[in-house]
Amino acid sequence: MSAAPEVGRERPPWLRVRLRASPEFERVQQLVEGQRLNTVCFSAACPNLGECWSRGTATFMIGGNTCTRACGFCDVATGRPGALDPGEPARVAQAVAELGLRFAVVTAVARDDLADGGAGQMAATVRAIRERCPGTGIEVLIPDYKGCERDLRTVLDARPDVLNHNLETVERLQRSVRKAGRYARSLGLLARAAKLAPEIPTKSGIMLGLGETDLEIDQTLRDLRTHGVRLVTLGQYLRPSPDHLPVDRWVAPEAFDAWAERARELGFRDAAAGPLVRSSYHADRLAEARAEE
């Protein structure tokens, strides 16, 4: 599980991605812009934007495109968000219908300015998709809601197919990577979700290349599994700008393969690991794996 040599200025070949434009890519772009929607693909500068949009998929980001938190790794703008858009859930459902998605991922910026952290908007979006596209699977990628069980219940009561909350990094690096996040709080949220709705699998993810050690990665995987998480993703951290945390190392593809195998050994139902893997990357395939349980 060793990493590639110390990071240099140039990305290694396995991280060089070309944006692949296609008719399907343009269709998704036009639809997203026409419905006045935000996607984590664009707002967070995801390296898989070209591939996913060319496949006709997108991860919708609700609650606006301004986050109340300033995480050291994230390219989403930080500031004071505007009011929630009551028409947003219906527009997301409309986009899912027009794209013909059989599996949709919905994430949200952190809205610590709201009494419910944005949980109500997430639940409304899940219900809107269910009503418009009853056969579509839905994964929600939620913030920690400051550990509030009431807000977590609000989302779970909408019956998503998968509930995802990313731990992002190992315990030692939490304060620099997620300044407003807490390792124990996130683990507690995932454990409560697994207890409150055991039929809805929980999922989480971490980034490699922020300065963590192999022992810390292994412990993080153990912690996630101990807290009932059944699906996990591991990907390479990529620095969005010079203002963000630096990349400590480039992790080789074969090391990611080894971590995926280790996760399965620890009892995860499935794992997706690779340099370009992100929490919503090929989420439908992981969901298919959990459906076989």
C-alpha positions, 0 to 999 in steps of 0.5 A: 500500500505504498504511495508514489514518490514525493509529489512534484509540480507535474501530475503523474500520467494517471491523473492527467484528464482531458475534458471530453466534449460530446453531444451528451455533455452539451445536453447535460450542460444546457439542461443544468444551466436551463434549470438554473441548477448547481452541480458539484461537478462544476462548482467543486471542479471535479476531474470527472466532469467530462466523463460523467456528463458525457455519460448523461449523469451529474451530481446535483448540489442543492441549497445554492452554490455558497457554503457556510464552511471553509474547508481546506480542500474544497473549491465551493465558494464560502460566504453568506448564502442566499435564501433557499429556492422553494422551486429547486426540488422540482427543477432537480426532479425535472432534470433527472426526468429529462436526463432519464437517470436510473440513479441520481446523486444529490448533495448540498452545501453546508447551510449552518445559517439555517435552523435545520441545516438544509435538511428540509430542502434535501428531503423535499428534493428526494420526495420530488424525484420520487414523485416524478421518477419513481423508478430512479435510485437516489443517493444523498450526500449530506453535511453533518447537520452539526450532529443533530439527530432531528435533521438526520431523521428528516432526511432519512424519512424521505427514504433515499436509497443510500445515505452518504456523509464523507469523513474526508480524511483521517482523525489527525488531519480533520482540523486542517481539512475540515475546520468546522467538522469533527471526526467523532461527530461525523462517525456518530452521525453515520452510526445513528443513520445506520441504527435509525434506518438499517435498511438504508446503507450508509456510505462515506469517503476519504481523500488520500494525499493530504499527509496521512499515513497508511496506519491512519488510513487503515484505522479510519477504515476500521472506524467507519466499519465499526460505525456501521458504514457499508460502502466506502470510496477512496480517491486522490486529493487534488489541490483546486488552487494555490489557496487550498491545502497542498498535495502531500503525495501522489498515490499510485493506482495499485495502492488504491487497488490494495486499499479497496481490497483491504476495505472488503477484508474489513467487511465493507459491502463494496469499495471504490478506490482510485486516483480519480474516484470521488464520493459520487463517482459511479455511485450507481455501481456501488448501489448495485453492489449493496442491492445484492446483499 
